[in-house]
Amino acid sequence: MLCNEALLLPVLHSIPQEVKNVNVTMGFPLAQTPVYSFINAVLELQTNGYRTDTGRFIHEAVSTVLKHPYTRRLSAHAELLERELTRTNRFYPLPSELKKDDFLAFLFTPRNGVKELCSYLSELVKEISVIYRKESEYHDIFNQLYRESLFKCFTTLNRLYTLIESGELDVRTDTLKRLIGKVLAASNIPFHGEPAIGMQVMGVLETRNLDFRNLIILSLNEGQLPKAGGESSFIPYNLRKAFGMTTIEHKNAVYAYYFYRLIQRAENITLLYNTSADGLNRGEESRFMLQLFIESPHEITREYLEAGQSPCGSQEIKIEKTAGVWKRMQDAYDCSNPGSSELSPSALNTYLDCRLKFYYRYVAGLKTPEEVSAEIDSALFGTIFHLAAQLAYTELTSNGKTIRKEDLERLLRNEVKLQSYVDEAFKEKFFKVTGDEKPEYNGIQLINSKVIVSYLKQLLRNDLQYAPFDMVAMEKPVEEEVNVETEEKTFTLRIGGVIDRMDAKEDTLRIVDYKTGGSPKTPANIEQLFTPSETRPNYIFQTFLYAAIMSRQQPLKVAPALLYIHRAASESYSPVVEMGEPRQPKIPVDNFALFEDEFRERLSTLLKEIFNKEEPFTQTEDIKKCAYCDFKAICRR
C-alpha cells in the first residue's frame, strides 16, 4: 500500500524480475506522462510565447517545444533548428524561420481563439499517436501506458472543444490554458490487470474492505497517513465544528479506521517510514505506527535501514604533461604547425589564476554549452559597450584621425545618435539581427541600454578633457612572436590579442582598455603581476602585455591605460596605470620602456614554466576563484 501515491513509478521500477504478476489498482497520473508536458509547452508557446504586436515567438517557449522528445521524434529538423537558434542568439524568431518541415509548419502556426486552439491541440495529439503505431513496440508496457495517456488527453480536449463549439463554455484563452492544465493534472490512467493474482499495488482508499495475508505499507510518515492539512474552505473551523460539518478530526478518524481495519487480519505486516527531514516531511513516523508500538500486544521488530552512501571527498586533480597532452600543446601553440593559435592575455591570466583551468580551456579545448538568456551578464554588457564606443568613434574619425573638442561636444548633445549606436550594438551582439530591424527590448534590457548610453557619455566627457588627440586604432588585433627554450627544442609562439583602443597625443601612444565594472588596483611592482593571489591585478597584466608588443612596433612612448567608465566622470581622472607601494606616492606608467625589460623577463619565465614538461597542471589553492569557474563541477569544488 502506498501512503504517498507519488511513489508509484519508483515502486514499479523497483519490483524484482522474480515477481511475474503485478496488479496496480491505482490510476497512473497523466501529469507524469510526456503528453502532459508537451501540451503544457505548446499552450505556453501559443499564449505567452507569441507576441501578436510583433508577430514573433519568444525563444524560451520555442526552445522548450523543440527540445521535447515528441517534437524530436516527429521532426528531423527540430534538433538542428534548436541549435541554430541558440548559436545565433535569436530571441524573437519569426514563424517563417521555424517552419522547416510540415510538422514544424503546423506546430509553429499562431492560433487565435479558444476554439481554434482546442482543435489545434487535438490534431497535435493525433500526430503524436503515429509514434506508437509500430507493431514491434505494441507490447512494451510503457508504450501501452503512453498510448492510453494520448487517448485520455484526446478525449479531454475533444470534450472541451464540444463545449466551446456548442456555446456551453465561454472562456478566454488564458482561462482555457489554466483549465486544460487543471483537468489534465487531475486525470488518471487506469491500469488493466488480474485482481486475483500476484502482487497488488494500491493506494489507501483502494484497500477498503479487503484483507491481505502479507502487507507492506510504504511512507507511513506523519503527514502522509493521515494526510496533513486542513479543509480548504471559506468556512472557519469553529463554525464547521458548531454546525456538525466535516472537520479534520473526522478525516483523521476515517483514515484511522482504514488503517486498523486493513491490518486486523494480516499475518505479516511491514511498515516503512522515512526518517530524513526534507521540506514538509519532518521524518516522523505516523501516529498510527506510534500507537502500535505503545499499545499493541504483538511482537514488533524495529529495524533501521541505511543506503550506505557516504559523501565523496574531492580528490586533488593533477594533469601531467604526458605525450598526448604535450602533442596537444604543440599543435595548439607552436608556430611551426599550421593552424596554431596565439596565447592571449586571457589565457596567461587563466594560467596564473589556475593551471588546471588553463588546461581544460586552452589545451583540452573544453567549452561551456551555448545558452540563450534574456539577461545581460557583465561580459556581454562590456562587449555591447565596446561596440557602441567603436561605432561612435568610427563616425567621429570619418573625416580624419583627429578627435576634436567641438566634435565631441556636438555628439554629446545628440542623444538620439548615441542611442542609435547602442541599439546597433545590441542588434549585433545580443539580438543577432541585421538590417532595419529594431531591437525588441524587454524591461531589463531597456535599462541596460540606457546605462550603456550614460557610460558612452562619460567616455566622451573624459575624452573631451584629453582632446585633441589622434585615434590610431580601435579593436586592433596585435601579436608578436617569442622564442621559448625547453629541454627538447626552442618553440616559437605567438602572443597577442585585441586592443580596445590606441590613441596618440604628442609623443605618447596610449593603450586603452575599457572597463565597465570592477575597481582599479595598483600593483607595487612587476613581480606582483605574475604572483598568483586574490588581489593580483590581472587587467593590468593584460594592458602591460599589449604595451610590450606595441613598444617594439612603433617609435612613440607607450602608456598603458585602464579606463574605468563608471569612474571617468571626475575631471582629475586619468586612465593611465599607476604603480607604487601601499600608502606611498604612486607613479604613472607613462613610459612603459622603463618597465619593459623586467616585464619581458618575467613573461619569458612564465612561458618556460607553461611549456616545461615537468610542471603539471594543478588546481588553484585559492578556493574563492572556483566560485564562478565553468569547470568547478569537474573539480568538485
C-alpha positions in Angstrom: 0.0 0.0 0.0 1.3 3.4 -0.9 0.5 6.2 1.5 2.2 8.6 -0.9 0.8 7.9 -4.4 3.8 9.8 -6.0 5.8 6.6 -5.2 4.0 4.6 -7.8 6.7 4.9 -10.5 9.7 4.2 -8.2 7.8 1.2 -6.8 7.1 -0.2 -10.3 10.7 0.2 -11.3 11.9 -1.4 -8.1 9.8 -4.6 -8.4 12.2 -7.6 -8.9 12.0 -9.7 -12.0 11.0 -12.7 -10.0 7.6 -11.1 -9.5 5.8 -12.1 -12.6 2.3 -10.8 -11.9 1.6 -7.3 -10.6 -1.9 -5.7 -10.4 -2.0 -1.9 -10.0 -5.4 -0.7 -8.9 -4.3 3.0 -8.7 -4.6 5.2 -11.7 -1.3 6.5 -13.2 -1.2 10.3 -13.1 -1.5 11.8 -16.6 0.7 14.6 -15.3 3.7 12.2 -15.2 3.4 11.3 -18.9 5.2 13.0 -21.9 1.9 14.2 -23.5 1.1 16.3 -20.4 4.5 18.2 -20.6 4.1 18.5 -24.4 0.6 20.0 -24.2 1.8 22.4 -21.5 4.8 23.5 -23.6 2.6 24.1 -26.7 0.0 26.0 -24.7 2.8 28.2 -23.3 4.1 28.7 -26.9 0.7 29.7 -28.3 -0.3 32.0 -25.4 2.6 33.7 -23.6 5.2 32.6 -26.1 3.8 34.5 -29.1 3.8 38.3 -29.4 0.9 39.5 -31.5 2.3 43.0 -31.7 5.5 41.9 -33.4 4.3 38.7 -35.0 7.2 36.8 -33.3 7.7 33.9 -31.0 9.8 34.1 -27.8 12.9 31.9 -27.8 12.4 30.3 -24.4 9.0 28.9 -25.4 10.2 27.8 -28.8 13.2 26.0 -27.3 11.1 24.1 -24.8 8.9 22.7 -27.5 11.9 21.9 -29.8 13.7 20.0 -27.0 10.6 17.8 -26.2 11.1 14.1 -27.2 7.8 14.1 -29.2 9.0 17.1 -31.4 12.3 15.3 -31.9 10.6 12.1 -33.0 8.2 13.8 -35.4 10.6 16.3 -37.0 14.1 15.5 -38.2 14.9 19.3 -38.2 13.9 20.0 -34.6 17.4 19.4 -33.0 19.3 21.3 -35.7 16.8 24.2 -35.6 17.1 24.5 -31.8 21.0 24.5 -32.0 20.9 27.2 -34.8 18.5 29.4 -32.7 20.9 29.1 -29.7 24.0 29.7 -31.8 22.6 32.8 -33.4 21.0 34.1 -30.2 17.6 34.5 -31.8 15.4 35.8 -29.0 12.4 36.5 -31.1 12.3 34.2 -34.2 9.6 34.7 -36.9 7.2 31.8 -37.5 8.6 31.6 -41.1 12.1 30.8 -39.6 10.8 27.8 -37.7 8.7 26.1 -40.4 11.4 23.7 -41.7 9.0 20.8 -42.4 5.3 20.0 -42.5 5.1 19.1 -38.8 7.0 22.2 -37.6 4.9 24.4 -40.0 1.8 23.1 -38.3 3.3 23.4 -34.8 4.5 27.0 -35.2 1.5 28.5 -36.9 0.0 31.0 -34.4 -3.6 30.2 -33.3 -6.3 32.7 -32.5 -9.3 32.0 -30.3 -10.1 29.2 -27.9 -11.9 27.1 -30.5 -9.0 27.1 -32.9 -6.6 26.4 -30.1 -8.5 23.3 -28.9 -8.8 21.9 -32.4 -5.0 22.6 -32.9 -4.1 20.6 -29.7 -6.3 17.7 -30.7 -4.6 17.5 -34.1 -1.2 17.5 -32.4 -2.2 14.6 -30.2 -3.3 12.7 -33.3 0.1 13.4 -34.9 1.9 12.1 -31.8 -0.2 8.8 -31.8 1.7 7.8 -35.0 4.8 7.2 -32.9 3.1 4.3 -31.1 1.6 2.5 -34.1 4.6 0.3 -34.8 3.8 -3.4 -34.1 7.2 -4.0 -32.6 6.5 -1.5 -29.8 2.9 -2.6 -29.2 3.7 -4.9 -26.3 6.0 -2.5 -24.5 4.3 -1.7 -21.1 5.3 1.9 -21.1 4.2 2.4 -24.8 0.9 1.0 -23.8 0.7 3.4 -20.9 1.6 6.4 -23.2 -1.0 5.3 -25.8 -3.6 5.3 -23.0 -2.4 8.8 -22.0 -2.8 10.1 -25.5 -6.3 8.7 -25.7 -7.2 10.2 -22.3 -5.8 13.6 -23.4 -7.5 13.5 -26.8 -11.0 12.7 -25.3 -10.5 15.5 -22.7 -9.6 18.1 -25.4 -12.4 16.9 -27.6 -14.9 17.3 -24.7 -13.7 20.9 -24.2 -13.9 21.6 -27.9 -17.5 20.3 -28.0 -18.5 22.5 -25.0 -16.9 25.6 -26.6 -18.5 24.9 -30.0 -21.9 24.4 -28.5 -21.6 27.7 -26.6 -21.8 26.0 -23.1 -18.3 27.0 -22.3 -17.3 30.6 -23.0 -13.7 31.4 -21.7 -10.7 33.5 -22.6 -7.5 31.9 -23.9 -5.6 32.3 -20.6 -8.5 30.7 -18.7 -8.6 27.8 -21.2 -4.9 27.3 -20.7 -5.4 27.0 -16.9 -8.5 24.9 -17.3 -6.7 22.4 -19.6 -3.8 22.2 -17.2 -6.0 21.6 -14.2 -8.2 18.9 -15.9 -5.2 17.0 -17.3 -3.3 17.3 -14.0 -6.2 15.7 -12.1 -6.7 12.9 -14.7 -5.5 9.3 -14.1 -5.0 6.5 -16.5 -6.4 3.2 -15.2 -4.2 0.1 -15.3 -5.7 -3.2 -16.6 -4.8 -6.4 -14.7 -6.0 -9.5 -12.9 -7.1 -8.5 -9.4 -6.9 -12.1 -8.0 -3.3 -13.0 -9.0 0.1 -11.7 -8.0 1.3 -8.6 -6.1 -1.3 -5.9 -5.5 -0.1 -2.3 -5.6 -2.8 0.0 -4.1 -3.4 3.4 -2.5 -5.1 3.9 0.8 -8.7 4.2 -0.5 -8.4 1.1 -2.8 -7.7 -1.2 0.2 -11.2 -0.7 1.8 -13.0 -4.0 2.7 -10.0 -6.0 1.5 -7.9 -8.4 3.6 -4.3 -9.5 2.9 -2.1 -12.1 4.4 1.2 -10.2 3.7 1.1 -6.4 3.8 3.8 -3.8 3.1 2.9 -0.2 3.8 5.3 2.4 2.4 5.8 6.0 3.5 3.9 5.7 6.8 5.0 9.1 7.8 3.1 11.7 9.8 1.5 13.9 7.2 1.1 11.1 4.7 -1.2 8.9 6.8 -3.3 10.7 8.0 -2.9 13.4 5.4 -1.7 16.7 6.6 -3.5 20.0 6.1 -7.0 21.1 7.0 -10.1 21.7 4.9 -9.7 24.2 2.0 -12.8 26.2 2.8 -14.0 29.7 3.5 -15.9 28.4 6.5 -13.8 28.7 9.6 -13.0 25.6 11.7 -15.1 26.7 14.7 -18.2 27.2 12.6 -17.8 23.8 10.9 -17.5 22.3 14.4 -20.5 24.1 15.8 -22.8 23.1 12.8 -21.7 19.5 12.7 -19.8 19.8 9.4 -16.8 17.7 8.4 -13.6 18.7 10.2 -10.0 17.5 10.2 -10.8 15.3 13.2 -13.4 13.4 11.2 -11.0 12.8 8.4 -8.3 11.6 10.8 -10.8 9.2 12.3 -11.7 7.8 8.8 -8.1 7.2 8.0 -7.6 5.5 11.4 -10.4 3.2 10.6 -9.0 2.3 7.2 -5.6 1.6 8.7 -6.7 -0.6 11.6 -9.3 -2.4 9.5 -6.6 -3.2 6.9 -4.1 -4.7 9.3 -6.6 -6.7 11.5 -6.4 -10.0 9.6 -2.9 -9.7 8.1 -0.3 -12.3 9.2 2.9 -10.4 8.2 3.0 -6.6 8.3 5.9 -4.4 7.3 5.6 -0.7 8.0 8.2 1.7 6.5 8.7 5.4 7.1 11.4 7.8 6.1 13.5 9.3 8.9 15.1 12.1 6.8 13.6 15.6 7.2 13.1 17.2 3.8 10.8 20.2 3.2 7.4 19.4 4.6 8.5 15.9 5.5 9.6 16.0 9.2 11.0 12.5 9.2 8.4 11.4 11.9 6.6 8.1 11.9 2.8 8.2 11.7 0.7 8.5 14.9 -0.8 5.1 14.0 2.6 3.4 14.0 3.4 5.1 17.3 0.1 3.7 18.7 1.1 0.2 17.7 4.5 0.5 19.5 2.8 1.6 22.7 -0.5 -0.3 22.8 -0.1 -3.4 20.6 0.5 -6.8 22.4 2.1 -8.3 19.3 5.8 -8.8 18.9 7.2 -5.9 16.9 10.7 -5.8 15.4 12.1 -2.4 14.7 15.0 -2.1 12.2 16.8 0.9 10.7 17.9 0.6 7.1 20.6 2.9 5.6 21.5 3.2 1.9 25.2 3.0 2.9 26.3 6.0 0.8 28.8 8.4 2.2 29.7 11.7 0.7 32.6 11.5 -1.7 35.6 13.7 -0.8 37.1 15.7 -3.6 40.5 14.4 -4.6 43.3 16.6 -5.8 43.4 16.7 -9.6 46.8 16.9 -11.3 47.3 16.6 -15.1 50.8 15.5 -16.1 52.2 16.6 -19.4 52.1 13.2 -21.0 52.9 12.6 -24.7 49.3 13.2 -25.6 49.0 16.4 -23.6 52.3 17.6 -25.0 51.3 17.0 -28.6 48.0 19.0 -28.0 50.1 21.9 -26.7 52.4 21.8 -29.6 49.6 21.5 -32.1 47.8 24.5 -30.5 50.6 27.0 -30.0 53.8 26.0 -31.9 54.1 28.4 -34.9 55.7 25.6 -37.0 52.3 23.9 -37.0 49.7 25.3 -39.4 46.5 26.4 -37.7 48.3 27.2 -34.4 46.7 29.8 -32.1 48.1 32.8 -30.2 48.5 32.9 -26.4 46.2 35.7 -25.4 46.5 37.7 -22.2 43.3 35.9 -21.0 45.0 32.5 -21.4 48.1 33.7 -19.5 45.9 35.2 -16.8 44.0 31.9 -16.6 47.2 30.0 -16.1 48.3 32.4 -13.3 44.9 32.0 -11.6 44.5 28.2 -12.0 46.8 26.0 -14.1 44.1 23.3 -14.3 41.6 25.7 -15.7 44.1 26.7 -18.4 44.5 23.0 -19.3 40.7 22.5 -19.6 40.1 25.6 -21.7 43.2 26.1 -23.7 44.7 22.6 -24.1 41.8 20.2 -23.8 39.5 22.7 -25.6 36.5 22.2 -23.2 33.8 24.8 -23.6 30.6 25.6 -21.8 27.4 24.8 -23.8 25.8 27.7 -25.6 22.7 29.1 -24.0 20.3 31.8 -24.9 19.4 34.1 -22.0 17.3 37.2 -21.9 19.7 38.5 -19.1 22.8 40.5 -19.9 25.8 39.4 -17.9 28.8 41.6 -17.2 30.9 40.2 -20.1 28.1 40.8 -22.6 27.4 44.2 -21.2 31.1 45.1 -21.8 31.0 43.7 -25.3 28.0 45.8 -26.2 29.6 49.0 -24.8 32.9 48.3 -26.7 31.0 48.1 -30.0 28.9 51.2 -29.2 32.1 53.1 -28.5 33.7 51.8 -31.7 30.7 52.9 -33.7 30.8 56.4 -32.2 34.5 56.9 -32.8 34.3 55.4 -36.3 31.9 58.2 -37.2 34.0 60.8 -35.4 37.1 59.8 -37.4 35.3 59.6 -40.8 37.0 62.8 -41.9 40.4 62.2 -40.3 42.0 60.6 -37.3 42.0 63.7 -35.1 39.4 63.8 -32.4 38.5 67.5 -31.7 36.7 69.0 -28.8 33.9 70.5 -30.9 33.1 67.1 -32.5 32.8 65.5 -29.0 30.6 68.4 -27.7 28.4 68.1 -30.8 28.0 64.3 -30.3 27.3 64.7 -26.5 24.3 66.9 -27.3 22.9 64.4 -29.8 21.1 61.9 -27.5 19.3 60.2 -30.5 22.7 59.5 -32.2 24.2 57.9 -29.0 21.1 55.7 -28.6 21.4 54.6 -32.2 25.0 53.4 -31.6 23.8 51.4 -28.6 20.8 50.0 -30.5 23.1 48.9 -33.3 25.5 47.2 -30.8 22.6 45.4 -29.2 21.3 44.2 -32.6 24.7 42.7 -33.5 25.9 41.3 -30.2 22.7 40.4 -28.4 19.7 40.1 -30.7 21.8 38.9 -33.7 19.6 40.7 -36.2 20.6 42.8 -39.2 19.2 45.4 -41.5 16.5 47.8 -40.5 15.0 45.6 -37.7 14.7 47.4 -34.4 15.8 45.7 -31.2 12.8 44.5 -29.1 13.9 45.4 -25.6 12.3 44.0 -22.5 12.3 46.0 -19.3 15.8 44.9 -18.0 17.3 45.1 -21.5 16.0 48.7 -21.9 17.5 49.7 -18.6 20.8 48.2 -19.7 20.7 50.1 -22.9 20.2 53.4 -21.1 23.1 52.6 -18.7 25.3 52.0 -21.7 24.3 55.3 -23.2 25.2 57.1 -19.9 28.6 55.2 -19.9 29.2 56.3 -23.5 28.6 59.9 -22.4 31.1 59.6 -19.6 33.6 58.2 -22.0 33.1 61.2 -24.4 33.3 63.6 -21.5 36.6 62.1 -20.3 38.0 62.3 -23.9 36.8 65.9 -24.1 39.3 66.8 -21.4 42.1 64.9 -23.2 41.2 66.2 -26.7 42.6 67.0 -29.3 44.2 63.6 -30.0 44.6 61.2 -32.8 42.7 57.9 -32.9 45.3 55.4 -34.1 43.1 52.2 -34.0 40.1 50.5 -32.4 39.6 46.8 -31.7 43.1 46.3 -33.2 44.5 42.7 -33.3 48.2 42.7 -32.4 50.7 39.9 -31.9 54.3 39.2 -31.5 56.4 36.0 -32.0 58.6 35.0 -29.0 61.0 32.1 -28.6 60.7 29.7 -25.6 63.6 27.4 -24.9 62.8 23.9 -23.5 64.9 20.9 -22.8 64.0 19.4 -26.2 63.9 22.4 -28.5 63.1 26.0 -28.9 59.5 26.9 -29.5 58.3 29.9 -31.5 55.0 31.1 -30.0 52.6 33.9 -30.8 51.4 36.1 -28.0 48.8 38.8 -28.6 45.1 39.8 -28.6 42.8 42.6 -29.4 43.4 46.1 -28.1 40.3 48.1 -27.4 41.7 51.4 -28.5 45.0 53.1 -29.3 45.3 56.9 -29.4 48.2 59.2 -29.8 48.9 62.7 -28.4 52.3 64.5 -28.9 54.9 61.8 -28.3 52.8 59.3 -26.4 50.7 56.3 -27.6 48.0 55.2 -25.1 47.0 51.6 -25.0 43.4 52.0 -23.6 41.4 49.1 -22.2 37.8 49.9 -21.4 36.4 48.6 -18.1 32.7 48.8 -17.4 33.0 47.2 -13.9 35.4 46.5 -11.1 37.7 48.8 -9.3 41.3 49.9 -10.1 44.2 48.1 -8.5 47.6 49.5 -8.1 50.5 46.9 -8.3 53.5 47.5 -6.1 55.9 46.1 -8.8 56.1 44.0 -11.9 56.5 40.8 -9.8 53.0 41.2 -8.4 51.5 40.9 -11.9 52.9 37.3 -12.1 52.3 36.2 -8.5 49.0 34.2 -8.1 46.9 35.8 -5.4 43.4 37.1 -4.7 44.5 40.7 -5.3 46.6 40.1 -8.4 45.8 42.9 -10.9 45.1 40.7 -14.0 43.7 43.6 -16.0 47.0 45.5 -15.7 48.9 42.3 -16.8 46.8 42.4 -20.0 47.4 46.0 -20.9 51.1 45.7 -20.0 51.4 42.8 -22.4 49.8 44.9 -25.2 52.2 47.7 -24.2 55.2 45.4 -24.5 54.1 44.3 -28.0 53.5 47.9 -29.2 56.7 49.2 -27.8 58.6 47.3 -30.5 56.2 48.1 -33.3 56.3 51.9 -33.3 58.6 54.8 -32.1 56.3 56.6 -29.6 56.4 56.3 -25.9 53.7 53.8 -24.7 51.4 54.5 -21.8 49.2 51.5 -20.7 45.8 52.7 -19.6 42.7 51.2 -18.0 39.7 53.4 -18.5 37.1 52.6 -15.8 34.0 54.1 -17.3 32.0 54.5 -14.1 34.9 56.5 -12.6 35.6 58.6 -15.6 33.2 61.5 -14.6 35.8 63.1 -12.4 37.8 65.9 -14.0 41.0 64.8 -12.4 40.6 61.2 -13.5 43.4 59.7 -15.6 43.2 56.2 -17.0 47.0 55.7 -17.2 48.1 52.8 -15.0 49.9 53.7 -11.8 52.4 51.7 -9.7 53.7 52.0 -6.2 53.7 50.5 -2.7 50.7 50.8 -0.4 50.4 54.2 1.4 53.2 55.5 -0.8 53.1 58.1 -3.7 52.0 56.4 -7.0 54.0 56.7 -10.2 52.1 56.8 -13.5 53.4 54.4 -16.1 53.5 57.0 -18.9 56.6 55.4 -20.5 56.5 51.6 -20.5 60.1 51.4 -21.7 61.2 51.9 -18.1 59.4 48.6 -17.1 59.6 46.6 -20.3 62.8 44.7 -19.7 61.7 43.4 -16.3 58.2 42.6 -17.6 59.6 40.6 -20.6 62.0 38.7 -18.3 59.1 37.6 -16.1 57.0 36.8 -19.1 59.7 34.6 -20.5 59.9 32.7 -17.2 56.2 32.2 -17.3 56.2 30.8 -20.8 59.0 28.4 -19.9 57.0 27.2 -17.0 53.9 26.6 -19.1 56.0 24.6 -21.7 58.0 22.7 -19.1 57.2 19.0 -19.2 58.0 18.6 -15.5 55.4 21.2 -14.4 51.9 19.5 -14.2 48.6 21.4 -14.5 47.3 21.7 -10.9 44.3 23.2 -9.1 44.5 26.6 -7.6 44.9 26.9 -3.8 42.6 29.9 -3.7 39.1 28.3 -3.4 37.4 31.7 -3.9 38.5 31.6 -7.6 36.4 28.4 -8.0 33.1 30.1 -7.2 32.2 31.2 -10.7 34.5 28.7 -12.6 32.9 26.9 -15.6 34.7 23.7 -14.6 34.1 23.5 -10.9 31.7 20.6 -11.4 34.7 18.6 -12.8 36.9 19.6 -9.9 34.1 19.0 -7.4 34.9 22.2 -5.5 
